[in-house]
């Protein structure tokens, strides 16, 4: 795992943010969780997202929170809301 002081300086994150700001199709972006989260799966059941687990970033809200999911085939629906500071090891590869 690679620690990043400022996630917004990462090339993959920059591309994702620019696409989100321009309403373009979002590029693939994956990250590693720095802490545990609780979320909900597609059926609405509570699901644990664990520290060190790889997630796909699905969106950024106008408030700056980020959608994350462990389902790499899911492009839009998140399982938890996170911040850039709560993830590391950003890449466009899972």
Secondary structure in CASP SS format (residue, H / E / C, confidence):
PFRMAT SS
TARGET T0000
AUTHOR 0000-0000-0000
METHOD secondary structure of the structure
MODEL  1
X C 1.00
X C 1.00
X C 1.00
X C 1.00
X C 1.00
X C 1.00
X H 1.00
X H 1.00
X H 1.00
X C 1.00
X H 1.00
X H 1.00
X H 1.00
X H 1.00
X H 1.00
X H 1.00
X H 1.00
X H 1.00
X H 1.00
X H 1.00
X H 1.00
X C 1.00
X C 1.00
X C 1.00
X C 1.00
X C 1.00
X C 1.00
X C 1.00
X C 1.00
X E 1.00
X E 1.00
X E 1.00
X E 1.00
X C 1.00
X C 1.00
X C 1.00
X E 1.00
X E 1.00
X E 1.00
X E 1.00
X C 1.00
X C 1.00
X C 1.00
X C 1.00
X C 1.00
X E 1.00
X E 1.00
X E 1.00
X E 1.00
X C 1.00
X C 1.00
X C 1.00
X C 1.00
X E 1.00
X E 1.00
X E 1.00
X E 1.00
X E 1.00
X E 1.00
X E 1.00
X C 1.00
X C 1.00
X C 1.00
X C 1.00
X C 1.00
X E 1.00
X E 1.00
X E 1.00
X E 1.00
X C 1.00
X C 1.00
X C 1.00
X C 1.00
X C 1.00
X C 1.00
X C 1.00
X C 1.00
X C 1.00
X C 1.00
X E 1.00
X E 1.00
X E 1.00
X C 1.00
X H 1.00
X H 1.00
X H 1.00
X E 1.00
X E 1.00
X E 1.00
X E 1.00
X E 1.00
X C 1.00
X C 1.00
X C 1.00
END
